[in-house]
Amino acid sequence: MAKTDFKTVDDYIATFEGEDAAGLQALRETILAAVPEAEERISYQIPAFYHHGWIFYISAYAKHFNLSCPPPSAAFETFKDELAEYKMTKSAVQLPKIKPLPLDLIGRMAKVQAKANAEREPKKTK
């Protein structure tokens, strides 16, 4: 990946080919379908999705896709049993390319994270 000044999610995905590009696009579409209000952004030079706070960052590496979220991650905590088969840190899960992407799980996680973000956001008073 040569380009390092991405302005859009499309810019980032365009630097990948084949299954890598398809996997990133599938992650993108899954998150946006789960949280249609989410804004796409580039943060730390990778795609990010924001709604009342960060939902997820997505990225691709040689052997895995990465799904990350700054702590506290309600999604990682809520779905820790379903995520147990994956290599994880406090803020990221590695999705090996040799397995199908768990898109249903990721969609459910995105909804939980967006809801938690909205509940954590301070309410504006008049």
C-alpha positions as CSV (number, residue, x, y, z in Angstrom):
1,M,0.0,0.0,0.0
2,A,1.9,3.1,-1.2
3,K,-0.6,5.9,-0.6
4,T,-0.6,7.2,3.0
5,D,-2.7,10.4,2.8
6,F,-6.2,9.0,2.4
7,K,-9.1,11.5,2.3
8,T,-11.9,9.0,2.0
9,V,-12.7,5.4,2.7
10,D,-12.9,4.8,-1.0
11,D,-9.2,6.1,-1.3
12,Y,-8.2,3.5,1.3
13,I,-10.0,0.6,-0.2
14,A,-8.8,1.5,-3.7
15,T,-5.2,0.6,-2.6
16,F,-6.3,-3.1,-2.2
17,E,-7.2,-5.7,-4.8
18,G,-9.3,-8.8,-5.0
19,E,-10.4,-10.4,-1.7
20,D,-8.8,-7.7,0.4
21,A,-10.8,-5.0,-1.3
22,A,-13.9,-7.1,-1.2
23,G,-13.5,-7.9,2.5
24,L,-13.0,-4.2,3.4
25,Q,-16.1,-3.3,1.3
26,A,-18.1,-6.0,3.0
27,L,-17.1,-4.7,6.5
28,R,-18.0,-1.2,5.4
29,E,-21.4,-2.1,4.0
30,T,-22.2,-4.2,7.1
31,I,-21.4,-1.4,9.5
32,L,-23.4,1.1,7.4
33,A,-26.3,-1.2,7.1
34,A,-26.4,-1.7,10.9
35,V,-25.9,2.0,11.7
36,P,-27.2,4.0,8.6
37,E,-26.5,7.3,10.5
38,A,-22.8,6.5,10.8
39,E,-20.4,8.9,9.3
40,E,-17.4,7.5,7.4
41,R,-14.1,9.2,8.3
42,I,-10.5,8.6,7.9
43,S,-8.7,8.6,11.2
44,Y,-5.1,7.4,11.7
45,Q,-5.1,6.9,8.0
46,I,-7.6,4.1,8.1
47,P,-11.4,3.9,7.6
48,A,-13.5,4.8,10.7
49,F,-17.2,4.9,11.4
50,Y,-18.6,7.5,13.8
51,H,-22.0,8.0,15.4
52,H,-22.0,9.8,18.8
53,G,-18.5,8.4,19.2
54,W,-16.3,5.8,17.4
55,I,-18.1,2.7,16.3
56,F,-15.2,0.9,14.5
57,Y,-12.0,1.3,12.6
58,I,-11.4,-1.2,9.8
59,S,-8.1,-2.2,8.1
60,A,-6.5,-5.0,6.2
61,Y,-3.2,-6.7,6.7
62,A,-1.4,-9.6,5.1
63,K,-3.3,-12.4,6.9
64,H,-6.2,-10.7,8.6
65,F,-8.7,-7.9,8.7
66,N,-8.7,-5.7,11.8
67,L,-11.8,-4.3,13.5
68,S,-11.0,-1.9,16.3
69,C,-12.7,0.5,18.7
70,P,-11.2,2.7,21.4
71,P,-12.1,1.6,24.9
72,P,-14.6,1.4,26.4
73,S,-16.0,-1.0,23.8
74,A,-19.5,-2.1,24.6
75,A,-19.4,-4.2,21.5
76,F,-16.3,-6.2,22.5
77,E,-17.6,-6.7,26.0
78,T,-21.2,-7.7,24.9
79,F,-20.0,-10.2,22.3
80,K,-16.8,-11.5,24.1
81,D,-18.0,-15.1,24.0
82,E,-18.7,-15.0,20.3
83,L,-15.3,-13.3,19.7
84,A,-13.4,-15.8,21.9
85,E,-12.2,-17.7,18.8
86,Y,-10.4,-14.7,17.4
87,K,-7.1,-13.1,18.5
88,M,-8.0,-10.0,20.5
89,T,-6.7,-7.0,22.4
90,K,-8.6,-4.6,24.6
91,S,-9.4,-2.5,21.5
92,A,-9.1,-4.8,18.5
93,V,-10.1,-8.1,17.0
94,Q,-8.2,-9.9,14.2
95,L,-10.4,-11.6,11.6
96,P,-8.2,-14.1,9.8
97,K,-8.6,-14.1,6.0
98,I,-8.7,-17.9,6.0
99,K,-12.2,-17.8,7.6
100,P,-15.4,-16.1,6.3
101,L,-16.0,-12.7,7.8
102,P,-18.6,-12.9,10.6
103,L,-20.7,-10.1,9.1
104,D,-23.8,-10.9,11.1
105,L,-21.8,-10.6,14.3
106,I,-20.2,-7.4,13.1
107,G,-23.5,-5.8,12.3
108,R,-24.9,-6.7,15.7
109,M,-21.7,-5.3,17.3
110,A,-22.0,-2.1,15.4
111,K,-25.5,-1.6,16.6
112,V,-24.5,-2.2,20.2
113,Q,-21.5,0.2,20.0
114,A,-23.6,3.0,18.4
115,K,-26.3,2.6,21.1
116,A,-23.7,2.7,23.8
117,N,-22.1,5.8,22.3
118,A,-25.5,7.6,22.2
119,E,-26.2,6.7,25.8
120,R,-22.8,7.9,26.9
121,E,-23.0,11.2,25.1
122,P,-24.0,14.0,27.4
123,K,-27.5,15.3,26.8
124,K,-27.7,18.9,25.6
125,T,-29.8,21.2,27.8
126,K,-31.5,24.4,26.7
